[in-house]
Amino acid sequence: MWTVENLGLADALPGGWIDRIYASDQEDPLARDATTMLLAERRHGNRLVQGGKYTETIDIPLSPSVAGKYIAVITDDKVEQQDDT
């Protein structure tokens, strides 16, 4: 489960953004030397008002070999579909 809150100065406009769930050996799954697997994506197309938030859940079955080697990292809008300013 994860929660995203719009802490920006304006609404996140309709048109969408993507939450991505990774298994990674680093906190930044996109770091140059990270070993990372994209596990799932959740697309959002509605407006998220300033100060608004939402909570998501997803079940992702993993191999037991992942235990202790990777951490779950959830990012929002890494492709910068929404302006963060």
C-alpha positions in Angstrom: 0.0 0.0 0.0 1.2 3.5 -0.8 -0.2 7.0 -0.5 0.5 9.9 -2.9 -0.2 13.5 -1.8 -0.1 16.6 -4.0 2.1 19.0 -2.0 2.6 21.3 -5.0 1.2 24.8 -5.4 -1.5 23.8 -7.9 -3.7 20.9 -8.9 -2.2 18.0 -10.9 -4.1 18.3 -14.2 -6.0 15.6 -15.9 -4.0 13.8 -18.5 -2.3 11.6 -16.2 0.8 10.4 -14.4 2.1 7.0 -13.5 3.0 5.3 -10.2 5.7 2.7 -10.8 6.5 -0.2 -8.4 10.1 -1.5 -8.6 12.2 -4.1 -6.9 15.7 -2.6 -6.6 18.9 -3.0 -4.7 19.0 0.8 -4.2 16.7 3.5 -3.0 16.8 5.2 -6.4 15.7 2.5 -8.8 16.9 4.6 -11.8 20.5 5.1 -10.4 23.1 4.1 -13.0 24.5 1.2 -10.9 21.1 0.0 -9.6 19.8 -3.5 -10.3 16.1 -2.9 -10.8 13.0 -4.7 -12.0 9.8 -2.8 -12.9 7.1 -4.9 -11.3 3.9 -2.9 -12.0 2.5 0.5 -13.1 -0.7 2.3 -12.1 -1.8 5.0 -14.4 -3.9 8.0 -13.2 -5.9 10.2 -15.4 -7.9 12.4 -13.1 -7.2 15.7 -11.5 -5.4 15.6 -8.1 -6.3 18.8 -6.3 -3.6 20.7 -4.3 -3.4 19.0 -0.9 -5.4 16.0 -2.2 -4.2 12.4 -1.9 -5.0 8.9 -2.8 -4.0 5.5 -1.5 -3.3 2.4 -3.7 -2.8 -1.3 -3.1 -1.5 -4.0 -5.4 -0.6 -7.7 -4.9 2.6 -8.7 -6.7 3.7 -12.3 -6.3 7.5 -12.5 -6.1 10.0 -15.4 -6.1 11.4 -16.2 -2.7 14.9 -15.5 -4.2 14.0 -11.7 -4.1 13.9 -11.7 -0.3 16.8 -9.8 1.3 18.3 -8.8 -2.0 15.9 -6.0 -3.1 13.6 -3.4 -1.6 10.3 -2.2 -2.9 10.5 1.3 -4.3 7.4 3.2 -5.5 7.8 6.3 -7.6 5.4 8.8 -9.1 5.7 10.5 -12.4 9.3 9.6 -13.2 8.7 10.4 -16.8 7.6 13.9 -15.7 4.2 13.9 -17.3 3.1 16.5 -14.7 4.9 19.7 -14.0 6.3 19.6 -10.5 6.4 23.4 -10.1 
